[in-house]
Amino acid sequence: MSAADSQLPVVIVGAGLAGLTVALHLADQVPVIVLAKRELGEAATAWAQGGIVGVLGSDDSIDSHVRDTQDAGAGLVDEATARFIAERSAEAVEWLVRQGVPFTPEAGGPLGLHLTREGGHAVRRIAHAADATGKAIHEQLLAAAQAHPNIQLRERWMALDLITSRHVQRDEEPRCYGLYALDIDRQRVETLPARAVVMATGGAGKVYRYTTNPDTSTGDGIAMAWRAGCRVANMEFIQFHPTCLYHPEERSFLITEALRGEGGYLTLPDGTRFMAAHDERMELAPRDIVARAIDFEMKKHGLDHVWLDARHLGEDFLKSHFPTIHARCLKLGIDIARQPIPVVPAVHFTCGGVVSDLHGRSDLPGLYAVGETAYTGLHGANRLASNSLLECVVLGRTCAEDIQALTEPLPAPLPAWDESQVEDADEQVVIAHNWDELRLLMWNYVGIVRTTKRLERALHRIALLRSEIDDYYANFRVTRDLLELRNLVDCAELIVRSALLRHESRGLHFSRDYPRTLPVSFPTVLIAERSRR
């Protein structure tokens, strides 16, 4: 590559595990700009409790991990993708160890690590840092990025839209040349030319009223890539984590699956266990099965929640293995060593996303997608626990390697953002109202159990909301709230359209109108109108 090319930065949207992994693997070769639309510590990675898969133990194998991934994914996992990632899982964990991540140790354990087990896994293969693995990983990688002279971290910057060939008016195949980004504090939109743009913005959990996701999870990368003409796949498969803490003061705190992996069990208010009636694996069944079982029992008995009982594990064990959960619950008046924990399913993970390959490449040259933003075929119809962090590390590295090999010429000067036809909004109530309405209708109409009539109603109401949002966007200056709402309505439509196309029940998508699982099925792939590019 030329010296001039080497000075054009790679812009990474998102400062979670996926984005930081790409940045750290790139920064020795090319300058990197990482955009975080809130504070740097607010990425979804930091909220991950369970751990990261590593095929490390003598009782484990690549084939076993691939089988477990396929079983959880209910027939829609791409085997080549699952094998590619499983084969690199040990290397991924070793890389994190070298970065200084303080995984929970165990004398004599593989790499000296304690491995735990979660639902859907045949053996113990989850490396973890107590019950706050994501936080431990994120803090370590963030510190490494902050110390690297070639990485520029921009806090409170939000990507607005991609700059593609249509912006530079070139007669060529569409490609990405950079993006427009909002400096939130200065309320100013800047044009950022880029050697490549990497979407690592996480999922779209905030499109639902109840979610374990942080406020950053508004589907920004998925929506921007879709508007730029990229395919999006499997958006109907929204994973509901079975056990989110049910408490009026904590609506987003999940209770890690590892607690069930260590022997915690689910009960009705009278102490009766119920998972045996739903799956022979009981509490260790994949998340879609456990979430539907809880939903069924809540509706059957008219409950607001069920209970997760871990008292029999003992206070010392709970404090040492699950200190975060123990402390958080105790602060809320729940002593998990002496009381069962009230839990309810909540939206947790977006299994679909921007169609991309094993190097993060999207349909649009110059645009990459990694992590929860992307659809690679790994998660199929349901994500296997702790595969998400693994995917970020493995494909973050391959994405960086592909970008390093790019030799694209510098583009023509990119147009500045045009605000000449807009003004400051006279009131923000429209955004707040539409935000609340969208999330509530998705929760009520596009939840764990669906019907065609509910989905059609949701699509109709989304169209009305879109009309109001588009009108607002066309007439007023952009703000973070407006941009997030615009992205959420795009993602909501993608979820509903995908759900309407699946005439069966599979994995995370359960329809009362199509309760059977077809003998053969394929991913749901939505193709954007070419004019969007």
Helices and strands as residue ranges (DSSP letters): H 3-7, E 10-13, H 17-26, E 32-36, G 40-42, G 44-47, E 52-53, H 62-72, H 79-87, H 89-98, G 110-112, E 115-116, E 126-127, H 133-147, E 151-155, E 157-164, H 165-168, E 176-183, E 188-193, E 196-199, G 205-207, H 220-227, E 232-233, E 238-245, H 257-261, E 265-267, G 275-277, G 282-284, H 287-301, E 306-309, G 311-313, H 315-321, H 323-331, E 341-350, E 353-355, E 367-369, G 371-373, E 374-375, H 387-404, H 429-445, E 449-450, H 452-475, H 480-501, E 510-511, E 525-526, G 530-532
